[in-house]
Amino acid sequence: MKSEFQVLTEDGVTVVRLGEEYDNLNPQKLELVSKSLLDIAQTVNPPLVVFDMTDTKFFGSVFLGSLFRFWRRLTTRNGKMACCCATGVCSQVLDITQADKLWTVSATREQAISRLKQS
């Protein structure tokens, strides 16, 4: 499995590029990933974050819960979150859960960054 995630900055927006899968991480590993993500939500400046799912093949409900907790923490700082490049099962999960009602969901990273900066 690729690294759980990478953090980079693009055009003033923090991009979290997720790894391959989040359905079968053991509970301890998932807890560490979730804690790291919550730390990012608490400290990133400006509080604009794009989750790039280019490499992500699947994520489970527990990880989806981590994304919701991340989003809630980010919004306490008047931040905004977007997801991009989700395909296959990941796209279906975002669609079924109506995540697009809470977060910007875009086909490309460039679109997600642009939409976050405009909103």
C-alpha positions as CSV (number, residue, x, y, z in Angstrom):
1,M,0.0,0.0,0.0
2,K,1.2,3.5,-0.8
3,S,1.7,5.9,2.1
4,E,-1.6,6.8,3.8
5,F,-1.4,10.4,2.6
6,Q,0.9,13.2,1.5
7,V,0.4,16.9,2.3
8,L,1.4,19.6,-0.1
9,T,0.5,23.2,-0.9
10,E,-0.8,24.3,-4.3
11,D,-1.8,27.8,-5.1
12,G,-2.2,28.6,-1.4
13,V,-4.4,25.6,-0.7
14,T,-3.4,22.6,1.3
15,V,-3.8,19.4,-0.8
16,V,-4.0,16.0,1.0
17,R,-3.3,13.3,-1.5
18,L,-4.8,10.1,-0.1
19,G,-3.2,6.7,-0.6
20,E,-4.8,3.6,-2.1
21,E,-7.3,2.1,0.5
22,Y,-8.9,3.1,3.7
23,D,-11.2,0.1,4.2
24,N,-8.8,-2.4,5.7
25,L,-6.4,-0.3,7.7
26,N,-6.1,-1.8,11.2
27,P,-7.9,0.2,13.9
28,Q,-4.6,1.5,15.4
29,K,-3.4,2.7,12.0
30,L,-6.7,4.3,11.1
31,E,-6.7,6.1,14.5
32,L,-3.2,7.5,13.7
33,V,-4.3,8.6,10.3
34,S,-7.4,10.3,11.7
35,K,-5.4,12.1,14.4
36,S,-2.9,13.3,11.8
37,L,-5.7,14.6,9.7
38,L,-7.4,16.4,12.6
39,D,-4.1,18.0,13.5
40,I,-4.0,19.4,9.9
41,A,-7.6,20.7,10.2
42,Q,-6.6,22.5,13.4
43,T,-3.4,24.1,12.1
44,V,-3.6,24.6,8.3
45,N,-3.5,28.2,7.3
46,P,-5.5,29.3,5.4
47,P,-8.1,26.7,6.3
48,L,-8.7,25.5,2.7
49,V,-8.1,21.8,2.1
50,V,-8.5,19.6,-1.0
51,F,-8.6,15.8,-0.6
52,D,-7.1,14.4,-3.8
53,M,-8.4,10.8,-4.3
54,T,-6.4,10.1,-7.4
55,D,-4.7,7.1,-5.9
56,T,-7.6,6.0,-3.7
57,K,-9.4,2.8,-4.8
58,F,-11.7,2.4,-1.8
59,F,-12.5,3.8,1.6
60,G,-14.9,2.5,4.2
61,S,-17.4,4.1,6.5
62,V,-15.0,4.5,9.3
63,F,-12.7,6.6,7.1
64,L,-15.7,8.5,5.8
65,G,-16.4,9.4,9.4
66,S,-12.8,10.7,9.8
67,L,-13.4,13.0,6.8
68,F,-16.6,14.3,8.4
69,R,-14.7,15.0,11.7
70,F,-12.0,16.7,9.7
71,W,-14.6,18.9,7.9
72,R,-16.3,19.8,11.2
73,R,-13.0,20.8,12.8
74,L,-12.1,22.8,9.7
75,T,-15.4,24.6,9.7
76,T,-14.9,25.8,13.3
77,R,-12.1,27.8,11.8
78,N,-14.3,29.1,8.9
79,G,-12.5,26.7,6.6
80,K,-13.6,24.9,3.6
81,M,-13.0,21.4,2.2
82,A,-13.2,19.8,-1.2
83,C,-12.7,16.3,-2.7
84,C,-11.4,15.7,-6.1
85,C,-10.4,12.9,-8.6
86,A,-12.7,10.3,-7.0
87,T,-13.5,7.5,-9.3
88,G,-15.2,4.1,-9.1
89,V,-16.4,3.1,-5.6
90,C,-15.0,6.3,-4.0
91,S,-17.1,8.4,-6.3
92,Q,-20.2,6.2,-5.5
93,V,-19.6,6.6,-1.8
94,L,-19.4,10.4,-2.1
95,D,-22.6,10.4,-4.2
96,I,-24.6,8.0,-2.0
97,T,-23.7,9.9,1.2
98,Q,-24.5,13.2,-0.6
99,A,-21.1,14.6,0.5
100,D,-21.4,17.2,-2.3
101,K,-24.0,18.9,-0.2
102,L,-21.3,19.6,2.4
103,W,-18.1,19.7,0.4
104,T,-17.0,20.8,-3.0
105,V,-16.6,17.6,-5.1
106,S,-14.7,18.2,-8.4
107,A,-13.4,16.0,-11.2
108,T,-9.9,17.6,-11.1
109,R,-7.6,19.1,-8.4
110,E,-7.4,22.3,-10.4
111,Q,-11.2,22.7,-10.3
112,A,-11.4,21.9,-6.6
113,I,-8.7,24.5,-5.8
114,S,-10.3,27.1,-8.0
115,R,-13.8,26.5,-6.5
116,L,-12.5,26.6,-2.9
117,K,-10.7,29.9,-3.5
118,Q,-13.8,31.4,-5.1
119,S,-16.3,30.4,-2.4
